[in-house]
Amino acid sequence: MFPRTVKTALVTRLRDEIVRGTFAPGERLRLEELADRFEVSTMPIREALSALESEGLVVIRPHRGAHVTSFTAAELRELYEIRAVLEQLATVRAVPHLTPADLTRLQDLVDQMEVPDDAFDVAPFSQLNMAFHQLIYDRAGMPQLAAQIRDLRVRVQHYLHKHLESTNYTMTGNVEHQRLIDLIRAGDATAAGHEMHTHILGTGLKIAEIMEREEALAGT
């Protein structure tokens, strides 16, 4: 077994590159090429890929090696439908526990996501977006639910990155973020939960529609 620090660093690097789209959904992840890329032996690469398989970002099959997890449009739609229900519940439960300091932090995150199109960068936007959502879910006081949501978000994050610009998410997503803050500030847990459901499912449906067009063009 390789030192934990090396494995952790490789897991982080590989996860980031998958999420950023350096490795596309379905792409083969070859041990030797990754070892050369990160200047390590194949053993820590193998361990890192195994860790990412447990997160749902990588699939490892006997005699076929490791591949970036891929979904059909129908599978992605199903995952977002599940996410929408879970994240609605987390939002409803979180609203009574979100403090003025939390609201200030949420507003700051939304403000940071407001950037001109020519200054848009997927990676920092995605980090801010995830921080916004996670802050809300962590306040639900339901750690098992928060963990389920985190796992599902990681599994589909590389698809969100791939389609961020084509879905116009930066514009519509941030308008919805602001509506969420306003509803939370008003203490309307039911309406905030409904807004979160609409926000999550709407994003997933847009991505699935793009994927369906791509699948049709590919003849799948």
N, C-alpha and C positions, 0 to 999 in steps of 0.2 A: 504494500500500500504506500502511495506517495505521500509526502508531507501535506497536512491539511491545508496549509497556506497556499501551496502550489495548486492543489485541486480546486480550492475555493476561487482563486484568481482565474483559473481556466474556465470554471463554470460561469463566472460572471462575464468573462470576455465572450465566450461562445453564446451565452444567452443574449447579450447585447447585440451581437452580430446577427443572430437569427431574428431578433425583434426588429432590428434596423433594416432587415431585408438583404443583408450581404449574402446570406444563404436563403434561397427561395423555398417556399413550401414544396415538399417532395424531393428536394435536392439531396443527392448522396453526400454524406459526410465521411470522407475517406481518412482513415487514421493516419496514414503516412503524410498526406498533404497537410493535415492539421498539425501534425507534429513538426513539420518543417516550418509552417506558418508561425507557430508559437515558440519554436526553438526548444522543444522538449522531446522526450521519448514518447512512444505510443501508449505506454501504460497510464500516465496521468490523463491523456486524452480519452482513453477508454473509460476511466473512472468518471471523468467529467460528463461524457455522453450518457453514461448510466444514470448519473444524477439528473440530467436534463430529461431523460426518459421518464423518471418519476414525476417530473413537473408537467409532463404532457407535451413538451416542445420537440421531443425527438422520439422516433420509433426505431427500435432495434430488432431486426428479424434474423433468424439463423440463416447463414449462407448468403444473405443479401445485404448485411451491414446496417449502418445507421443512416436514417434519412430524417430531414426536417418534417415534422408532422404536417400533414396536409388534410384539408377537408373539402368535401363537395359543397356546393352552394346550399343544398338541403341540410347538410350536417351543420354548417355554420349558422344557418337560420335557427336550427334547433338549439344550439348552444346559446345564442343570443336571447331566445325566448326564455330559456331557463335563467339566464343572467337577469333578465328584466324582472322576473318574479322575485328572485332572491334579493336583488338590489332595491326593489320597491319595499319589501319587508324591512330591510336594514334601515332604509331612510325613515320609514314610519316610526320605527323604534328609536332612532337616533334623535329626532327633532326635539323631544323634551330635554335631552341631555346636552345639546350643543350650546356652549356658553358664548357670551359676547366676544371673548377672545377667539373662540373658534370661528365665529362669523367674520371677524376681522381677518383671520388667516385665510378663510375661504375667498373673501373678496380680493385679498392680495394675490392669491393664485389666479383668479379669473383675470385680474388686471394684467398680470404678467403674460397671460395667454393672448392678450389683445396686441397683436403685432401686425404691421403692414404685410401684404402678401409677399413683397420682395425681400422681406426680412425673415420669412417663415423658415423654421428649422424643425424637422419632424422630431428629432430626439429630445430636445428640451421641452417642446410642447407636450410630448407624450408623458414625460416625467411629471410635469406640472398637472396634467390631466389626471394621472393616476393618484398623485398626492391629494388632489381635490376630492376625488371619490373616496379614497381610503380614509381620509379624515372623518368623513360622514359615517362610513360603515363602522369604524372603530368605536364611535360613540354609541352604537346600538346596544352595547353591553352584551353582545352575543358572539363570543369568540369563535365558536364553531361555524356560525354563519359567515363571519368575516373571513375565516380561512377558506371556506368553500368558494366565496366570491373571488378571493385572491387567486385561487387555483384556476378558476374559469377564465379570469381576465388574462392571466399569463398564457394560457393555451391559445387564445385568439389574438394576442397582442400583435404578432407579426402580420396578421391580415389587416388589422387596423392601421398599422404603419404603412403598409403597401397601398392602401386606398385613401389615406388621409386627404390628400389634395383632390383626388377625383371625386370624392363624396362631398366636397365643400364643407368638411366637418368643422374647420376652424371658425367659420362664420356662424353656422347654425348651432354648433355645439356650444359655443360660448354664450349665445343668446339664451339657450336652455339652461346653462350653468347659472346665469344671472337670475333667471326666473326661479330656479331652485333656491338660491340665497334669499330672494325676496319672500318666498313662501315659508322658508325655515324661520326667517326673522319674524314673520307674522304669527308663527306658532301653529301653522296649519299642517299638521303631520299627514293627514289623508291626502291633501292636495299635493304636498311635496312628494309623497310616495308615488302618486299618479304621474307627476311630472318626470320623476326618475324613470319609471317604467316606459313612458313615451320616449324619453331621451335615449335609453339603452336600446330598446327594440328598434327605434327609428334608424339608429346607426347601423345595427346589424342587418336590417332589411335593405338598406342602401348598398352595403357591401355585397350582400347575397345577390342583389340584382345585377351588379357589375360582374360578379362571378358567373352568373347564369349566361350572360352575354358572351363571356369568354369561353365557357364550356360549349355553347352553341357554335361559335366560330371554330372551335377545335374539333367539333363533331363528336363530342362525348355525350 
